[in-house]
Amino acid sequence: MKIGELSRRTGVPTRMLRYYEEQNLLHPARGDNGYREYGDTAVPCVQQIRGLLDSGLTTEIIRAILPFLSAPGEIHLHPECLTPETAALLRDEIDRIQSRIDCLARNRDALRAYLAAVQPDRPDRVS
C-alpha cells in the first residue's frame, strides 16, 4: 500500500509517517517510481509506534525496543534485546516518567489545597 493508504488506515498523517521513517522506525520498500510501499504489517507497526509515542516514550527508546515487541498493546522485551545500553535507556526513561508523576501529584495537591482554602464548605470532589 502507498503512504496515503497507510495514513487512512492508521489515522496518522503522512508527514508523521515520513518522520517515523526518518527516525528509523518504519522501513518501507520503494517502487520503481520511488514511491514508498508498505506491507500489511505496517498498520499494526504504526499503531504500536503511535501508542508508544503517546505514552511518552522517545523515538530513541522506541527504536531500541520496537524490533522486540510482539504486537500493539503487548510490551514484551526478549532477553537478547536488553543490552546494557538499552537497560540504561529504560532506567533513564523510568526516572523521567517518575519525575513527571511527582510533578503532577504536587500540582494536584496544590489545586486541592487551593480549592479547600477558597471553598472550605464544599467537599472535595476531585479524586
N, C-alpha and C positions, 0 to 999 in steps of 0.2 A: 504494500500500500504506500501511497505517497504521503508526504508530510501533512498535507491538508486533511486527508482521511484520518490519520493518526490523531491530529488535533481534534477533529469532530468526535472521534470515538472516546477520547480521554478527557476532553474539556480543557486541555492545556493548549495555550496559544502557540502558534508555530514559532514565534520568536523565542519562547521558553524551550521548545524542543531543540532549536538550534543551539541555545545556551547549554542544554544538557549534553549535547554532542561536543561542544567546545570544552566542557568540563570533563570529558571522557566518561560520561555516564551512559550515553547511548552510542551505539555503533551501527548506523545504517549502512547498507550496501549502496553503491552508486550505479545507476543505469548507464547505458551508453550515452545518453543525453546529459549525464551529470546530475540528474535528479536523485534525491535520496529515496531509497526503497526500504521499507520496514516490513518485517515478517509479523505474523500474528502474535508472537511472543512480546512484541514491543508494547502492546496495550497494557498487559499486567506490569511490565517493567516500568513504564511511565507512571502508572498508578502507584507503584511502590515508591518510586523516586519522589513523586508529589507528596505522598504520605510522610515519608521520612523528612522531607524539607519542611512540611507543615508542622511536624513535631519539633522542629528547631535544630535538627542536625545540619551540619555544614556539608557542602559538596565534597570536601576533603574526606570527611568520615564516610559519607555515602559511597564514594569511590572505593574506599578501602574495604567496605563490608558488602557492597552490592553483589559481587560475584558469588558470595556465600550464603545469600538469603534464599529461602525456599519459595516463598510466594508472598503477595501482599498480605499484610496482617500477621505474618509469621517471621519473627526475627530469631533465627537460629544460626548462630555462628559455629561453623565447623571448627574443630580443634586446630587444623592446619592453617586456618585464617588468622588465628590470634598470635601474630608475631609480637615481639616486644614493642615495636613501633606502634602497631595497631592497639595494643593494650594501653600504652601511654596516651594515645589519642583518645581512646574511650574514657580513660580516667579523667583526662582534662575536660572532656565534654560533660561527664557526670558532675565534676566540680562547678562548671559553668552553669549547668541546669540548677544545681543546688543553690547557687548564689541567686539565681533568678527567683527560685521558690522562696528563699529567705526574704528577698526584697518585696515580693508580692505579699507575703504574710505580714511584714511590717506595715505595708501600705493598708492592707485590710484592717489590721488592728488600729491604725491611726484613724481610719474612717469610722470605725465603730466607736472609738473614743470621742470623736467629733460629734457624731450623732447623739451619743449618750449625754454629751455636755449641752448641746443645743436643744435637745428634745428629751429631757430626763423622764417625762411622764409617759413616753411611748416605749413599748417593749421593742427590743432589738429584733428585727425580722430578718436580718442578714445572717445567713448561716456560714 
